[in-house]
Amino acid sequence: MDSQHPLTPNAVLSTSLRLIRTHRRMRTIDVAQGMNMALRSYEHFESGAGRINIERIHRFAEVTDSDPHGIIAALALGSPDFALRCADNKLATILVVVLQEFDEEAGDAINDLDARTLINTFTKTLRDLAVQSVHRDAEAYAWLEERRTRLMRPIRDEGT
């Protein structure tokens, strides 16, 4: 995306919804029916027209089994891809749940946390997650490569 011409929040929403719906191989009519909306109203929502409606985002996420907080975070990040990346693993919802538990446990002690500690902690944690993801992909590939050689290979017909 061109950083000088960022997408509007409505354009991010529209693209996010469309990416998730197509990723789920759902038709607009299927999502509209699941949300108990007229097709035209759903199309208006998916096009990003009108005001952003959090309740509809949550209903959309329920119908498409995606991450409502990932869609909302995508608006702040200007990244429809983030909404799609969170659709299956529910990353943003997990973060919100953990934050809710942290708020309940730490309470007013949160006020005493300094910005530098927060930035360093979150940066390190998220970098570690990214490294773990890449490492796991490499491990999975190595595992598959090691074991696939044990599979029966088709016997080549000498006549062809």
N, C-alpha and C positions, 0 to 999 in steps of 0.2 A: 504494500500500500504506500502511496506517495504521502510522506509525512507533511508536505505543504498543503495537501488537500485531503485531510482526514475525512472519513465517512461520518455522516451525521448519525446520531444515536438511532434514528428511525431506519436509516439504511443498514446499520449494523444489525438491528433487530430483524429486519426483513431478510437479510442474507443469512443470519443465524438460523432463523426458523426454516428457511428453504433448505439449507444445508442439512439440518437435522432430519427434516421430513424426508428428503430424498435418501439420506443415509439409512433411514428406517424403511425405505421402499414403500412409503405410504403416499396415497393420493390425497389431494386437497379435500376431496369429499369425505374421505375416511377420517381425517383429522377434524374436519368441521362437524361431522356427526358425533365423534367422540367427545368433542367439546360442547355439544348441544348448541351449535351455532348454525345459522343459515349459511349456505355456501358463500354467498356474496359477502356476508359479514366476516367470515373467516378469511376470504381472499383479501378483503380490506385490511384485516389485522396482519396477515402474512406480508402484505405489500409494505407494511410500515407506515401506512397512512394513519393519520389521527394521533391522539396522545398515547404514549406508552402506558400500557395497562398491566400492572404487576400480577393482578389476579388472573388475567388471561394467560400470561406467561407461565404461571404455575399450572393452569389447566392444560396448556399445550404440553408442558413437560410431563404431566401425568399421562396424557394420552400417548405420547411418543416415547415414554420411559426414558426421558432425558433429564438433565440437571437444570432445574429452574435457576439456581444460583449461578451456574455457569453461564446461562444466557444473560442474566443481569450483570454479572461481572464483565461479560463481553462488551456490554454497552460502555462501561467505564474504561475498559482497555482499548476500545475501538477495534476489537478483533473478533469477527464472526467465527474464525477458526477456533478460537478459545472455547466458544460454546460447543462446537462439534467435538473438540478434544475432551471435553468434560462429559459429554453425553453418556458414554458407556460406564466410566469409572466413578462418576459423580464427585469429582475432585472438589469443586466449589462448595457443594452441599456438605461434604465431609469437613472442609475448613470451617464453615459456618457452625456446624455442630460442635467441633472442637473449641471454637471461640466461645460458644455459648457455655460449654462446660467450664472453660477457663474463667469466664466472667463470674459464674456461680461460685467457683472454688476460690479464686483470688480476690474477688470483690474490690474493695477500695484500694487494695495493694497495687492494682493496675496503675493507679495514679503515680506511683513511685518509680515506675519503669521509665528509663530514659530512652530517647529515640535511637541513639547509637546502638545500644544493646539490642533493641528490637530489630533494627535493620540488620545487624550482624547475625543475629540468631536466625531470622527468617531467610536471609540470603544463604547462609551455610546450609540450613535444612533443605531448601529448595534445590541448591546445587547438588547436595548429596542424593536427593531423589532423582535428579536428572542423570547423574552418574550411575546410580543403581539401575535405572531403566536401560541405559545403553549397555551396561555390564550384563544384565539379564538377557537382553537380546543377543549379545555375543555368546553367552553361555547356551542359550537355547539353540542357536545356529550350530555351535560346536557339538552339542549333544545330538542333534539331528544328523549332522554330517558323519559322526562316529558310528551311529547306529544304522543309517540307511544302507550302508555297504553290506549289512547282513541280510538285507531283503533279497528275495529271489529276483533275478533279472530275467526279462523275456529271452527265450532262446532264439537266436537269430537263425532264420531259415536260410540255409546256404543257397537255395534256389532263387532267392529274391535279391 
